[in-house]
């Protein structure tokens, strides 16, 4: 399932979140709610959000940009072999 990142022009938090995702190598499809009315409908009706950025990462949703929430979500959704600091038992 692709990661969807709902944004709009002039949104400083969207820019910060985008930079964060790119710096962590997290793939995402950016969905500009001003350029595409269907994305706005999806954001408001399907995700029940009125806020940008809204990130849908797998089955998790984060509304707004909180660096700590993004870090936690990414850590919990990354495959175990890619999670920093996680080691198997010997």
Kinemage of the C-alpha trace (Angstrom):
@kinemage 1
@onewidth
@group {chain A} dominant
@subgroup {mainchain}
@vectorlist {calphas} color= white
{ca unk a 1} P 0.000 0.000 0.000
{ca unk a 2} L 1.514 3.359 -0.976
{ca unk a 3} L 2.032 6.060 1.626
{ca unk a 4} L -0.121 9.126 1.007
{ca unk a 5} L 0.899 12.589 2.110
{ca unk a 6} L -1.863 15.232 1.906
{ca unk a 7} L -0.558 18.784 1.523
{ca unk a 8} L -1.453 22.233 0.253
{ca unk a 9} L 0.585 25.165 -1.053
{ca unk a 10} L 1.907 27.592 1.555
{ca unk a 11} L 1.815 25.019 4.355
{ca unk a 12} L 5.051 25.367 6.355
{ca unk a 13} L 4.361 22.177 8.346
{ca unk a 14} L 3.892 20.324 5.044
{ca unk a 15} L 7.335 21.473 3.922
{ca unk a 16} L 8.903 20.354 7.208
{ca unk a 17} L 7.173 16.971 7.052
{ca unk a 18} L 8.149 16.471 3.400
{ca unk a 19} L 11.813 17.194 4.210
{ca unk a 20} L 11.635 14.766 7.141
{ca unk a 21} L 10.182 11.954 5.005
{ca unk a 22} L 12.718 12.498 2.240
{ca unk a 23} L 15.615 12.591 4.736
{ca unk a 24} L 14.481 9.224 6.155
{ca unk a 25} L 14.036 7.666 2.716
{ca unk a 26} L 10.304 7.101 3.254
{ca unk a 27} L 8.509 6.782 -0.089
{ca unk a 28} L 5.245 8.674 -0.408
{ca unk a 29} L 2.751 9.970 -2.927
{ca unk a 30} L 2.119 13.650 -2.348
{ca unk a 31} L -1.514 14.674 -2.733
{ca unk a 32} L -2.071 18.406 -3.126
{ca unk a 33} L -5.631 19.070 -1.908
{ca unk a 34} L -5.797 22.431 -3.733
{ca unk a 35} L -4.749 21.007 -7.109
{ca unk a 36} L -7.080 17.994 -6.963
{ca unk a 37} L -10.586 18.249 -5.437
{ca unk a 38} L -10.741 14.450 -5.124
{ca unk a 39} L -7.805 14.550 -2.707
{ca unk a 40} L -9.615 17.167 -0.620
{ca unk a 41} L -12.706 14.952 -0.557
{ca unk a 42} L -10.623 11.942 0.503
{ca unk a 43} L -8.918 13.965 3.238
{ca unk a 44} L -12.146 15.315 4.707
{ca unk a 45} L -14.575 12.451 4.140
{ca unk a 46} L -12.486 9.284 4.217
{ca unk a 47} L -9.788 10.370 6.671
{ca unk a 48} L -11.975 12.772 8.673
{ca unk a 49} L -9.213 15.383 8.655
{ca unk a 50} L -9.269 19.113 8.019
{ca unk a 51} L -5.532 19.530 8.537
{ca unk a 52} L -2.470 19.466 6.335
{ca unk a 53} L -0.177 17.753 6.405
{ca unk a 54} L -1.928 14.452 6.928
{ca unk a 55} L 0.235 11.370 6.458
{ca unk a 56} L -1.186 7.918 5.791
{ca unk a 57} L 1.583 5.395 6.328
{ca unk a 58} L 0.228 1.888 5.875
{ca unk a 59} L -2.832 1.696 8.104
{ca unk a 60} L -1.684 4.541 10.400
{ca unk a 61} L -2.654 8.202 10.097
{ca unk a 62} L -0.866 11.244 11.513
{ca unk a 63} L -2.610 14.607 11.320
{ca unk a 64} L -0.254 17.586 11.402
{ca unk a 65} L 3.506 17.331 11.711
{ca unk a 66} L 4.993 16.234 14.999
{ca unk a 67} L 8.560 15.010 14.536
{ca unk a 68} L 8.300 12.602 17.499
{ca unk a 69} L 5.106 11.020 16.169
{ca unk a 70} L 6.661 10.619 12.732
{ca unk a 71} L 9.776 9.009 14.257
{ca unk a 72} L 7.673 6.562 16.287
{ca unk a 73} L 5.427 5.660 13.378
{ca unk a 74} L 8.345 5.095 11.040
{ca unk a 75} L 10.124 2.958 13.637
{ca unk a 76} L 7.029 0.788 14.093
{ca unk a 77} L 6.242 0.386 10.409
{ca unk a 78} L 9.771 -0.287 9.118
{ca unk a 79} L 10.667 -3.932 8.516
{ca unk a 80} L 12.602 -5.306 11.500
{ca unk a 81} L 15.817 -5.681 9.546
{ca unk a 82} L 15.748 -1.934 8.872
{ca unk a 83} L 14.913 -0.739 12.373
{ca unk a 84} L 17.851 0.869 14.083
{ca unk a 85} L 18.814 -0.615 17.401
{ca unk a 86} L 16.804 -3.845 17.048
{ca unk a 87} L 18.828 -7.023 17.173
{ca unk a 88} L 17.794 -10.637 17.147
{ca unk a 89} L 18.475 -13.006 20.002
{ca unk a 90} L 21.544 -15.188 19.816
